[in-house]
Structure formats: structure tokens, C-alpha cells
Amino acid sequence: MKKAISFTLLLSLLLSVPLSGCSGPEERARQKGQKALAEENFSEAAAAFAQAGSRQDAEQLLAYAEAAQNLENRNYSEAEAAFLTLGDFKDCVLMSSYCKARECEETAFSTADADAAVSACAEAYRLYTDLSLFRDCDDRAANCRELLYSKASEWMSLGRYEDAASAFSALGGWQDSAGLETYCRASALENSGSYASAAELFTDIPGVLDADERAASAYEQAYQHALDLREQGDYEAAVSAFSELGDYRDAEAQTESTTVLGVRNLIRAGSYAEALEKLNQLSDLSAFPKAESAEAEPLRAFLDGFVNTWMSAHAGIMQGFFSRNLLQPYIESGSELDMLIQSELNDESYPANYGFVFYGNEVQELLTLNDGFTLAKVKGSASWYGPEGPVEKQETLQVLIDTRNGRPVAAAVLSAGA
């Protein structure tokens, strides 16, 4: 009797609980879909999940399978969007980045636009690197590097230096790409006529290809270019070209001698203020001989009277121009400088007679420029009663004098102690 009761209880329990391995059609479809998904048979997985209805996560698995199928069909944008919609389900976040990387990789090596290719490949490389160890990302990152390096090398051999430099830059210093990037940028500068800048870059990469020889050649081209500019009478451009050469050969001396030629040319053209500005930039005025004693004494006497009289009479202008480091006693009416002076005269913070005095003049140097012009260096003290109280400054002036008529034509204020 006990055995019969036990058998009856066991039978009832078995009937009340589903037997292991038994399931309905929706669950079987779901399991079939998961198997197909694991085997990356995405179309079969999608079809199976479509039959699984709403059982457990079947709807999300269906969307996942469809996104993966889009990826397989190279519909990268659709796949990326679908994975993003699924949020943190399974590996969807990683898959969305993977889709983006695949799209960039395909764009990089299918477009004829060099800039677009470099940009896309660099982005693909970055994404694959960030996804290291995921799927085939490491292999694809390596493939991007190789293809991009190959493309950059090809552009370099074709003389497309700017494109090549951008491509090498995108490689982030892989192998010798950093040195080759600099080499290409230097070559591009040399081609554009920026020889000194090119030479500096070639010098930065000794031993990279023929960089040493290219540096020497670029420096020589820069030097010759500066000489040509001076020969053509473009003194300002020549000065700039020589100054860019630093201590190469006698570039520093050439900078100063070319400035002297430019100054003399400006004086002949009547551009006195500009000539004086260039003179103030010279570190050595020995290119100009000292004024002979016969003319020196009358000039000294004239300057002593001129400086005190003119500056005291134009106190408002002087106070304003001491802060601007420029003044010009004789100016063209209506010029920019004239308008600035008129503005100073009308400025109530600089009343025309505010106790201004320039005293203690000392003519330190008199140099003969050319064509009847002399440069005078005058040192003295200025004092006035400003809005905030008494002000005293020691000033050094350079005055350009036309010795043919004894008139100053321009003057500039140097910094104290110059």
C-alpha cells in the first residue's frame, strides 16, 4: 500500500512540472536563433528570433541580429544606429564603435580625396585601438597602419608632401613616421620658397633620408634668395630673409648692412620717419661715419636750442608720444601722424602747457648718413606735472637732420638708457 501511494505522488509531481528539455515552439525558435547568432549566421538568427515572439529577450535579440546583418552587408550607418538604440544590451556599445570604425576604414581607402582619406583612416585607427582585443580590431588597426603608411610613402614619392605629412602625422609616431612627417613638411616649405624654415626642419631630423644634405641646400638657397631680394632693391624683404637665417654664415652682418641700404633708400624717397624707425632697430651704427668736426659744432649748438625750444612748446605732444615711442616735428598735414598729434592736443589729460620742460641736453653722437643727412643722438631729462602729480623721465632722442637747410625732419624717442 505504501508503494502504491508513493508511485501516485511521484506521478502527480511529474505531471505538475514541465519535463527537462521540453519547450514550446517560441522557446525552440529562440534557442535556434541563439545558436545561429553564436555561429554569426545573422539572417537565420533574425528569422528564428522573429518566430520567438516576445519570449524573454527575443525582441532585443531580433534587433541585435538585424543590426549584425546590416554590419555584414556593410550598411555601417544603419548598423551603428541600431546598436546604439539597444544601449547596454550585450556588447552593443562596443559594436556601435566597431561599425563606425569599419565605415571609416572603408571610406579611407575608397575615396580619391586625400584629406578625407587621411582623416577617415586616422579615425578608424583610433577606434580600433580603443577597441583592442575586441573581435578583429587589433588586426584591422594594424592593417590601417600599414595601408596609411603605404599611402603616405606613395604621396611622398609623388611630391605630394602636405598630404604625406598629414598621413604620417595620423600614425602617431609609429615606426619612423614622425621623422618622415617632418621631412615632408620641410620639403613642402622648400617648394613654396620658405627656404630658411625648411632648413630648420631638415636640421631637426639628422639622418632621416637625405635631410642633412637638404638642410645645407635649403640654407644656401635662403641665403641666395636674400641676396637676390637686396639686388632687386626690396630691402625690407631682404632684411627679413637674412634675419630668418640666424647665425648662418654672415647673415647677421648682412641683416645690418641691408638695413643700412634700406635706410638710405628711404631717405632718398623722403620717408624720414620710416628711415629713423629702421635706424632705431640697428644694434650697431658703425656703418655710418661720425660727422666731421667742421659741421659737428654748429649742429650741436642747433640741437641744444631745438630740443629745449621745440619740446617745451609742444608739451602735450611730447607727453603723449613718450608713451608711444615716436614723434615727428615736421609732418604732412592730414597724415595719420598729423591726426594723432591733433588728437593729443585736444586731449584734456595732456594740456599743452602743463609745466613741461626738457633740459640737460647732451648730444652724444652725430653720424653722417648720406645725401646731406645726419643722425643725432640726444640725451636729456623731461619733467612735467601730470594728472597724478610730478613726473620726471630721462629720455634719449634720435633726430634726423637735413644739413642742407639745417632742419630736423624726424625724431624718435628711444627707451631710457639706449
C-alpha positions in Angstrom: 0.0 0.0 0.0 2.8 2.4 0.8 4.5 1.7 -2.5 1.2 2.5 -4.4 0.8 5.8 -2.6 4.5 6.7 -3.3 4.0 6.0 -7.0 0.8 8.0 -7.2 2.5 11.0 -5.5 5.5 10.8 -7.8 3.3 10.7 -10.9 1.4 13.8 -9.8 4.6 15.7 -9.2 5.9 14.8 -12.7 2.7 15.9 -14.3 2.7 19.3 -12.5 6.3 20.3 -13.5 7.5 20.5 -17.3 9.9 17.8 -18.1 13.5 18.9 -18.7 14.3 19.6 -22.4 10.6 20.1 -23.3 9.6 23.5 -24.6 7.1 25.2 -26.9 7.7 26.5 -30.4 8.7 30.0 -29.3 11.3 28.8 -26.9 12.7 26.4 -29.6 12.8 29.3 -32.1 14.7 31.4 -29.5 17.2 28.7 -28.9 17.7 28.2 -32.6 18.3 31.9 -33.0 20.9 32.0 -30.3 22.7 29.1 -31.9 22.7 30.8 -35.3 23.8 34.1 -33.6 26.8 32.3 -32.0 27.7 31.0 -35.4 27.3 34.5 -36.9 24.6 33.3 -39.2 22.7 36.5 -38.8 20.0 36.1 -41.3 19.0 32.7 -39.9 19.2 34.2 -36.4 16.9 37.1 -37.3 14.4 34.7 -38.9 14.4 32.5 -35.8 14.0 35.4 -33.3 11.1 36.7 -35.4 9.3 33.5 -34.6 10.2 33.7 -30.9 7.6 36.4 -30.3 8.1 38.3 -27.1 9.5 35.4 -25.2 12.1 36.6 -22.7 14.6 38.9 -24.6 13.6 37.7 -28.1 12.7 41.2 -29.4 16.1 42.6 -28.4 17.9 39.6 -29.9 16.0 40.1 -33.1 17.1 43.8 -33.2 20.6 42.7 -32.4 20.6 40.1 -35.2 19.3 42.6 -37.7 21.9 45.1 -36.7 24.6 42.5 -37.1 23.2 41.5 -40.5 23.4 45.2 -41.6 27.1 45.2 -40.5 27.7 42.1 -42.5 26.1 43.7 -45.5 28.3 46.8 -45.0 25.4 49.0 -44.1 27.5 50.6 -41.4 25.4 53.6 -40.5 22.2 51.6 -40.1 24.1 49.0 -38.0 25.7 51.6 -35.8 22.4 53.4 -35.2 20.7 50.1 -34.3 23.4 49.0 -31.8 23.2 52.5 -30.2 19.5 52.1 -29.8 19.9 48.8 -27.9 22.0 50.7 -25.3 23.9 48.4 -23.0 22.3 45.2 -24.2 25.0 42.5 -24.7 28.1 44.2 -26.4 26.1 46.8 -28.3 28.2 49.8 -27.1 31.3 48.1 -28.5 29.6 47.0 -31.6 28.4 50.6 -32.4 32.0 51.8 -32.2 33.1 48.8 -34.3 30.6 49.7 -37.0 31.9 53.3 -37.1 35.5 52.1 -37.4 34.5 49.8 -40.3 32.8 52.6 -42.1 35.8 54.9 -41.6 38.2 52.2 -42.8 36.2 51.6 -46.0 36.0 55.4 -46.7 39.7 55.8 -46.1 40.8 53.5 -48.9 38.0 54.1 -51.4 37.9 57.9 -51.6 40.1 59.8 -54.0 40.1 62.8 -51.7 43.5 62.7 -49.9 42.4 64.8 -46.9 39.2 62.7 -46.5 41.2 59.5 -46.8 43.8 60.5 -44.1 41.1 61.8 -41.8 39.0 58.6 -42.1 41.9 56.3 -41.7 43.2 58.1 -38.7 39.7 57.9 -37.1 39.5 54.2 -37.9 42.9 53.6 -36.4 41.9 55.4 -33.2 38.7 53.5 -32.9 40.3 50.1 -33.5 43.0 50.9 -31.0 40.4 51.9 -28.4 38.6 48.5 -29.1 41.8 46.5 -28.7 41.1 42.7 -28.2 37.5 43.1 -29.4 36.7 40.9 -32.4 39.3 41.6 -35.1 40.1 45.1 -34.1 43.9 44.6 -33.5 44.3 43.1 -36.9 42.3 45.9 -38.5 44.3 48.6 -36.6 47.5 47.0 -37.9 46.0 47.0 -41.4 45.1 50.7 -41.1 48.7 51.5 -40.1 50.2 49.6 -42.9 47.8 51.0 -45.5 48.2 54.5 -44.3 52.0 54.3 -44.1 52.0 52.9 -47.7 49.7 55.7 -48.8 51.9 58.3 -47.1 55.1 56.9 -48.7 53.4 56.9 -52.1 52.4 60.6 -51.8 55.9 61.5 -50.6 57.4 59.8 -53.6 55.0 61.8 -55.9 55.9 65.1 -54.2 52.6 65.5 -52.5 54.4 66.5 -49.3 51.5 68.1 -47.5 49.2 65.1 -48.0 52.0 62.8 -47.0 52.8 64.8 -43.9 49.2 64.6 -42.7 49.2 60.9 -43.3 52.4 60.3 -41.4 51.1 62.5 -38.6 48.0 60.3 -38.3 50.2 57.4 -37.5 51.2 58.9 -34.2 54.9 58.3 -34.3 54.6 54.6 -35.4 58.0 53.3 -36.7 59.7 56.3 -38.5 56.6 58.2 -39.3 57.4 61.2 -37.0 60.7 61.8 -38.8 59.1 61.4 -42.2 56.3 63.8 -41.3 58.9 66.5 -40.5 60.8 65.6 -43.7 57.6 66.1 -45.8 56.7 69.4 -44.1 60.2 70.7 -44.7 60.0 69.7 -48.4 56.7 71.4 -48.7 58.2 74.6 -47.2 61.1 74.4 -49.6 58.9 74.0 -52.6 56.9 77.1 -51.5 60.1 79.2 -51.3 60.3 79.2 -47.5 63.9 78.1 -47.5 65.0 79.1 -44.1 62.0 77.5 -42.4 62.6 74.3 -44.4 66.3 74.3 -43.5 65.4 74.5 -39.7 63.1 71.5 -40.0 65.6 69.4 -42.0 68.2 70.2 -39.3 65.8 68.8 -36.7 65.9 65.3 -38.3 69.5 64.4 -38.9 69.9 61.1 -40.6 66.4 60.9 -42.0 66.7 60.1 -45.7 68.9 62.9 -47.1 67.8 65.5 -44.6 71.4 66.6 -43.8 72.1 67.5 -47.5 68.6 69.1 -47.9 69.3 71.3 -44.9 72.6 72.6 -46.3 71.0 73.2 -49.7 68.0 75.0 -48.2 70.2 77.3 -46.1 72.2 78.2 -49.2 69.0 78.8 -51.2 67.7 81.0 -48.4 70.9 83.0 -48.3 70.9 83.4 -52.1 67.3 84.4 -52.1 68.0 87.2 -49.6 70.9 88.4 -51.8 68.6 88.5 -54.8 66.0 90.5 -52.9 68.6 93.0 -52.0 69.8 93.2 -55.5 66.3 93.9 -56.7 66.0 96.8 -54.2 63.5 95.1 -51.9 65.5 95.9 -48.8 62.7 95.2 -46.3 62.1 91.7 -47.6 65.9 91.1 -47.8 66.3 92.1 -44.2 63.5 89.7 -43.2 65.1 86.9 -45.2 68.6 87.5 -43.7 67.2 87.7 -40.2 65.5 84.3 -40.6 68.9 82.7 -41.2 70.1 83.4 -37.7 73.8 82.7 -37.4 74.2 81.0 -40.8 77.4 82.3 -42.5 77.4 86.2 -42.2 73.6 86.5 -42.2 73.6 88.8 -39.0 76.1 91.2 -40.6 74.1 91.1 -43.9 70.9 91.9 -42.0 72.5 95.1 -40.6 74.2 96.2 -43.9 71.0 95.6 -45.8 69.1 97.7 -43.2 71.6 100.5 -43.8 70.9 100.3 -47.6 67.2 100.4 -46.9 67.6 103.4 -44.6 69.5 105.4 -47.3 66.9 104.4 -49.9 64.1 105.7 -47.6 65.9 108.9 -47.0 66.2 109.5 -50.8 62.5 108.8 -51.1 61.7 111.3 -48.3 60.3 108.7 -45.9 62.1 110.1 -43.0 60.1 108.7 -40.1 60.3 105.2 -41.5 64.1 105.6 -42.1 64.5 106.7 -38.5 62.5 103.7 -37.3 64.8 101.4 -39.2 67.8 103.1 -37.7 66.5 102.6 -34.2 66.4 98.8 -34.9 70.1 98.7 -35.6 72.3 97.3 -32.9 75.4 98.8 -34.5 75.6 102.2 -36.2 79.3 101.9 -37.1 78.4 101.7 -40.7 77.9 105.4 -40.6 80.9 107.7 -40.1 81.0 110.3 -37.4 80.2 113.8 -38.5 83.3 115.9 -39.2 84.2 118.5 -36.6 83.5 121.3 -39.1 79.9 120.5 -39.2 79.6 118.9 -35.8 79.8 122.0 -33.7 77.1 124.1 -35.5 74.8 121.0 -35.3 75.4 120.6 -31.6 74.6 124.2 -30.9 71.5 124.0 -33.1 70.3 120.8 -31.4 70.7 122.2 -28.0 68.4 125.1 -28.8 66.0 123.0 -30.9 65.4 120.3 -28.4 64.6 122.7 -25.5 62.5 125.1 -27.6 60.5 122.7 -29.7 59.8 120.2 -27.0 58.7 122.7 -24.4 56.5 124.4 -27.0 54.8 121.1 -27.8 54.5 119.7 -24.3 51.2 117.9 -25.0 52.6 116.1 -28.0 55.7 115.1 -26.1 53.9 113.7 -23.1 51.7 111.6 -25.4 54.5 110.5 -27.7 56.8 109.5 -24.9 54.4 106.7 -24.2 54.1 105.8 -27.9 57.9 106.0 -28.6 57.6 108.1 -31.7 57.4 111.8 -32.6 57.9 113.8 -35.8 58.4 117.5 -35.7 57.7 118.1 -39.4 54.7 116.2 -40.7 52.5 116.1 -43.7 49.2 117.8 -43.0 46.3 115.4 -42.8 48.5 112.3 -42.5 47.8 109.6 -39.9 50.6 111.0 -37.7 49.2 114.5 -38.0 45.7 113.3 -36.9 47.3 111.5 -33.9 49.1 114.7 -32.8 45.9 116.8 -33.2 44.1 114.2 -31.0 46.9 114.6 -28.4 46.5 118.3 -28.5 42.7 118.0 -27.9 43.2 115.5 -25.0 42.4 117.3 -21.8 44.6 114.9 -19.9 47.6 116.4 -21.7 47.1 120.2 -21.5 49.5 122.0 -23.9 51.3 123.9 -21.2 51.4 121.7 -18.1 54.8 122.7 -16.7 56.7 120.6 -19.3 60.4 121.1 -19.5 63.1 119.2 -21.4 66.6 120.1 -20.0 70.2 119.0 -19.6 70.7 118.1 -23.3 73.7 116.1 -24.2 74.5 115.4 -27.9 76.1 112.0 -27.6 76.6 111.1 -31.2 76.5 112.7 -34.7 76.7 110.3 -37.6 76.7 111.2 -41.3 74.2 109.1 -43.2 74.3 110.3 -46.8 72.8 112.8 -49.2 73.3 115.6 -46.6 71.5 113.9 -43.7 72.9 113.5 -40.2 71.7 111.4 -37.4 71.9 112.9 -33.9 71.6 111.1 -30.6 70.5 113.5 -27.8 70.1 112.6 -24.2 68.2 114.8 -21.7 65.6 114.9 -19.0 61.9 115.6 -19.2 59.7 116.7 -16.4 56.1 117.8 -16.1 53.2 118.0 -13.7 50.8 115.2 -14.8 47.3 114.4 -13.6 48.7 112.3 -10.8 51.5 114.6 -9.8 55.1 115.4 -10.8 56.7 113.2 -13.5 60.3 113.0 -14.4 61.8 110.8 -17.1 65.2 110.6 -18.7 64.8 110.3 -22.4 67.2 109.7 -25.3 66.2 111.0 -28.7 67.4 110.3 -32.2 66.9 113.2 -34.5 67.3 113.1 -38.3 68.6 116.4 -39.6 68.7 117.7 -43.2 72.1 119.5 -43.0 71.4 121.2 -46.4 68.9 123.5 -44.7 69.6 122.8 -41.0 66.1 121.4 -40.4 65.2 118.4 -38.3 62.9 116.2 -40.4 62.1 113.4 -38.0 62.8 112.4 -34.4 62.1 109.3 -32.3 62.2 108.6 -28.6 64.4 105.7 -27.5 63.9 103.8 -24.3 65.8 105.2 -21.3 69.4 104.2 -21.3 69.5 103.3 -25.0 
